[in-house]
Amino acid sequence: MLSALLLGAALAPAPAVAAPADEAAIRVAALQDDVAWDFAEGLTTEVGPRPAGTPQEARARDWAVARLTALGFKNVRAEPYTMPVWVRGRDQANILAPFPQALVVAALGNSGSTGESGIEGEVAYFSSLAALEAAPEDQVRGKIAFVDHGMKATQDGSSYGYFGAARRQGPSVASKKGAIAILIRSIGTDNHRVPHTGVQMWAEGARPIPAGALTVPDAEQLVRVLHRGQPVKLHLVLTSRMLKDQPSGNVIAEIPGTDPAAGIIVAACHLDSWDQGTGAIDDATGCGIVAAAALQAAKAGQPRRTIRVLMAGAEEVGGDGARAYFKAHGSERHALAMESDFGADRVWRVDFKLPEGHGMLSDRIGQALAPLGVGASTQQAGGGADIAPLVKAGVPVIDLQQDGTRYFDIHHTPDDTLDKVDPLQLRQNVAAWAVTLHLAANAEESLADN
């Protein structure tokens, strides 16, 4: 683990243009890095699950401030804000007829409550969100809507946008059509009996109703029961609740640059997690990656631009931390924003969204990443939830795209635990991030006009 003394010794002023020898040295050192693993191991072991706005998330902030300070970062602090908080209760589903049996379910974020005694209702089947949207109200009113469409694995995770709509919009659609509850097939690509939770937001005019996700095997079981042609009756218990004005916050740490006018590079992740697992791939590893990479980049000398690590709070429930960061810091000069929040498998592609005339910088970064097996694409970078307000405001962005083929096997489930992290692929992430941060932080190009 890099000590504060070592970091301080490394912060000799860097040359204005990074030399290829620096990048090679950074790659070699980062591929031996233990900081990212130690960070993820410590956070998941010593804190564990970190739901937004809870005492566990507060412990994560305290833990991160202490760890980042010990690693030698400067200006380390927590920046608090308050937010409404959804708290999970008891999750239970049972087929009452025609074939009584239990199903494994997890409430979705912001789900309404059934009350302790639960509710009973007939299941109305819909093959997709589009089928639910097209259904007349009399097919939905007074029933438990069930949306069943199966997500497929992709390397870039692109299917999440389409299939995730069943979770994000499905509950509001069902509520407006008079459903007493909604169940969805988990937005996941596994075949394990673990449910995938996730947030959904109630649309204007939608009354909160109980909303849950069945595991993929349980959703398939329910489909088989439905295909027997008899009415299917369920008993559902989801006893979640909402709390007002609970404390959350972001954690910020910096490697100060030599030229404040050159702007700030934000390297973001999120500290919060869902409650079922320990938030290893989502997003303890992301926080370990950005912290370790910033330290590795600093080994070549003090960067021209300040590298600011942002460990956002409350990402999982709607991006409260990102908005709080922008409210507090949006007026500052941001040169670049990056985010790690797609697990810990290897980086395979880099996308850019830089100002016109910055082709030489993207070329230098692409060349430095090539030895790590990372290819430069022509697709425009889009950023992620923790930097979304910055990107919307026009801050340049670089995406180091991770291999997401197995990400949605684990995402938002009890299986999101440290054993799913491959240390070798984690180190490749650190190496890719480190050379990118190094080159961007020391680039002579202006990057930002804000």
N, C-alpha and C positions, 0 to 999 in steps of 0.2 A: 504494500500500500504506500502511495506517495505521501511523504510527510510534508508538513508545513515548511520545514527548513529546506527540503529539496525543491519544493515549488518556488520558494523565495529565491533560491540560487539560480533557478532556471529563468527567472524573469529579467534577464538582460535584454536590452532593446534589440528587436529583430530587424533585419534589413527590410527595406520597403518592398522588395519583391522576393518572395520566398524562393530559395534555391532547390532544385530537384533533390539534392543530397539531403536536405531537411525532410522532404516528404518521404524519402526512402527510410530514413532513420525513424520517423514517426510511425510508419507502417510496421517496421520491425518491432519497435517497442510496444506498440498497441496490441500486436498479436500475441504478446506475452502478458497482457494486462490482467490484473486481478481486481482492480478497483470496482469495475462494473459488477462482477460476480459478488464481491464482498458487500456492495451496496444492496443488491437485490436480496441476497441471503439474509443480511441483517434486518432489512425492512420487513420482509415476510416472516422472519422468525421472531423478532423482538416486538413487532407491532401486530402483524397478521392482517386480517381484513380491515379495511379503512373506509367504511361508508361515509359519504359526504355529510358534513355537518354533525358528526357524532364525536363522542370523546375519543374513539379510536383514531379518527382522522386528526384530532388535536394532538394525540400522542405521536402520530406520524410526522406532524410539523416539528414538534420538539425534537424528535429523533433526527430528522433531516438537518435541522439547524446545527445540532451538535456534530453530526457526521461531516457536514460540509465545512464547518469551522475547523475541525480536526484535520481535514484534508488540505487546508491552507487557502481556501477561498477567502475573498475579501467582501466586506459589506453584506455579510450574511444576515438575513432577517426574515421574520414572518410578517406578512401584511394581511391583517384580518378584515373580514367583512361578515355580514350575517345573511341568512337565506332561509326559506322554508325547507323543511326536511321531511321526507317520506321514510317511514320506518316499517320494515316487514314484520308481520305477525306469524300466524300459523297458516301453512299452505297445505291443503289436502283436497283430493278429488276422488270420488268413487262412482263407478257405474252402479246404479241401483237396479236397472232393468234394461235389456232382457237377460244379461249375463253379469251378475254382480261381481265386481272386482275393483281393486284400488288402482289408481293411475298416479304417476309421479308428476307433480306440477310445481311451478314457482310463480309467485305473483310478479307482475311487471311493475317497474317503477311508476309511482303515482296511481297505482290501482286503487279503486274504491274498495270498501270493505263489505263483506257479506254479513258481518256480525258474527259473534261466537257460535251461534247455532247453524250458520251457513244457509245456503239457499238450495232449492231443488228446481230442476227445470228440464224440459226436453231439449235435445241437441238439434240445432239447425246447421246442416253441413254446407260449407262453401269451399270450392276447390282452390280459390285464390281471393285476394283482396278485391280484384276487379269483379268477381262473381258476387261478393258481398255488396259492393257498391251498386251493382246493377239489380240486386234483388228488391222486389216490392216489400214494403214495410210489413205486410201481413205474414211474410215468411220469416220475419225476424222478431217481431214484437212478442214479448213475454217469454222468449226462449234464450237458451245459452248458445250464442253463435260460436261456431268452430271453423276457423280458417286453416286450410291444409294445403300449403304448397312448399315443396322441398327445395332448399337452397343447395347449390352445387359449389364445390370448391374451385377456386381460381387462384392463380399465382399472385395476382394483384388485388384480390379481394373485391373485384368490381361487381360481383353478384350481390354484395351486401346492400347496395343502394336499392335494387329492385325488390329483393325478397324481404329486406328489413322494413319495407313500408307496411307490411302486415302488422308488425309490432308498433311502429310509430303512429300510423293513422288508423289502423283497424279498430282499436277501442272506441275512438270518437265516432267512426262510421256506424259501428254497432249500436252505440248509445243513442245516436240520433234516430235510428230506426226502431228504437224501443226494446232492444235486447236487455235482458236482466243481468247478463254477464257475457264475457267473450273469452274463449280459449284459442290459442294459436299453436301450430306446430312450431317448436323451437327454431329460432333463426340460427341454425348451426348445421355443420356438415358431418357430424359424427353419427355413430349408431349406438351411443352409450346411453344408459338410463340416468342421465344427468340433465336437468332442465337449464336452458339458457334464459337468464333474465335480461333486463335492459330497460331503459327509460322510454316512456311515451308521454306526450303532452296532450292534455285535453284541448280540443279545438273549441273556439267560441261557440256557445250554445249546446255543448255536449255535457250532459250530466255524468259525473264520475260513476262508473260501474265497476264491479270486480273484473279484473283482467289478468289472465295468467298464461304461461307457456307450458305446454306438455313436452316432455322429452320426445325425441324423434321416435324411439320405439313405442312409446305410449300413444303418440299421435297415430302411428301406423296401426296399432292395436285398435284404437277407437274407430279408425276407418274400416277395418275388417268387421267390427261389430255392426257398424252402420250399414255395411254392404249386405248384411243378413236380411235387411229389408223390414225390420221391426223398429218401432219408435224406441229411441234410446233416452233414458232418463238418468241425469247425473245429480249428485249431491256435491256441492262445492263450498269449501271453507277457505277464505282469504281474509285475514283479519288485520290488514295493514292500517296505519294511521298517519296523519300529517301533524307536524309540529311547526310552530311559527318562530321566526327570528332566532335561529340557532347559529352559533359561531362556526365559521369556516375560515379559510385563508390560503394564501399563496406563500411559498418559500422562494426567496431570491438569493442568489450568490453570484459573485462576479470575479473575473480576472480582469483587472483594470487595464485599459489600453493607454498607449502613449499619446494619442491624438484624440481628445474628446470630440473635436469637430468632425471626425471621420464617422461617428455614429456608433451604434450599439448593435451587436449581433445577438439575437435571442435564440437560445437552444432550449427547447421546451419539452416537457413531459407532464404527466399528472400524478399526484400523490394518492388521490382517493382510489378506491376500488369498490366493487360490489362485495356483498357480505358473505357470499357462499364459499368462495375459495380464499386464497391469501393474496390475490392480485399480483401474481408473479410476472406473467407475460403482459398483463394489463393493469398497471404499467410500471411495476417496480424495475423491470429490466430497462425500460425506456429511460427512467431516471438515472439508473446506473450508467447507461450508455452515454448520456449527455454529460454527466459529471466527469466520467473517466476520460472522455474525448477532449473536454475542455482542458483538463490537466495535461494530457498528452500533447495537445497543441501548444501549450505554454512552455513545454520543455525546450522548444526551439528558440525561446526568447520572448520577452514581453511583446504581446501583439500590438499592432497599431490601433485596432478597434477593441473596445471593451467586449468581452464575451460574457453575456449575462445568462446564467442558468435560471430558467423559470420552471419551478415544480408547482404546477397549478393545483388548486383544490377544486373539488366539485365538478370535474369534467363529466363524469358518468351520468349525472342527472341534469345536464343541459348547458354546461360551459360557464357556470357562474364565475369560476376563477379567471377565465380568459377575459370576461367582461370587466371584472374588477381590476385586472392588470391594465387593461386599456384605459379605463377611467383614471387610474392613478398615473400612468406612464405614456399614454397615447400621444401626448404633445412632445415627447422627447424624440430625438433624431435616431430612428431605427434604420440601420443599413441593410439588415437581412433578418429573416425569421426562418427557423427550422424546427421540426418536431419529430420526436420518436415515440410512436404510440401504435405499433402494429406488431408487437411481440419481440422475439429475439432471434428469429431465424435470419439467415444471411441477407445482406443487402445485395440486390442483383441489378438494380437500375437506378439512374439518377435523372431527375427531371428538374428543369430550371424555369424560373420566371424572373428574369433579370431585365433591367432597362436596356433599351436599344444601345448598341455599341459596346456591349459587354461580352461579345463572343470569345474574346481571347481569355477572359477569366473562366468561362464555362469550359473552354478547351483545356485550360491548365488543370481544372478540377477533374475533367473526364480522363485526362492522361494519368493523373495521380491515382485515380480509382481503378483504372484498368488492371493493374497487377493483382487487385483483390477480387477480380472476376465481376466487376461492376461495369455495365454498359451505359453509355449516355443515350438518352432517348430524345425524340423530337416532341414528346408530349409535354404540355405546359404543367408546371408544378402548381398544386392547389393548396398545399398546407394541410393542417388538421384543426381540430376543435380548439386546442389551446392557443393557437396563434390566429384563429379565424378573424377576429376584429382587426389585427394588424394587417393581414393580407387584404381584407376588404378596404382598408385605408390606403392601400397601394404600396405597402412595404414589399420589397423583393423577397422571393422565397425559393428555397431549394428543398426538394424532397428526395431523401435517400430511401428508395422503395425496398421494403423487406419482403422476403418470400412469404406469402400468406397462405400457401397451400394447406397447411394444417392449422392455421390460426383459428378458424371458426369451428374446429373440433373442440376447442378449449374455451373460447371467448365467453365470458359472463357465466361460467359454470363453476360448480364445486371442484372441478378438475384443474382450475387455474392455480397451480401450485408449483413450487420451485423445481421439482423433478422433471418438469416439462422443458426446462431450459437447457440447451446444448451449450456448454461453456466455449467450445471452439467457434461456433457461429456467433455467440455473443461477442467474442474478441474481434471477429471480423467486422461486426457492426462498429465497435469502438475505433478500429483502424480507419474505416471509411469515414466516420464522423470526424475523426481527429485531423485527417489530411484536408478535409473539406473546410473545417473551421479554421485551420491554419492558413490555408490559401485565401479564404474570404476575409479573414481578420487582418491580413497583411497586404491585401490587394491595393494597388495604387488607384484603381478605378473608384469613382465617387460612390457608386451603388445607390445611394438614397438622396432624394431631393426634399424629403419631408422635414 
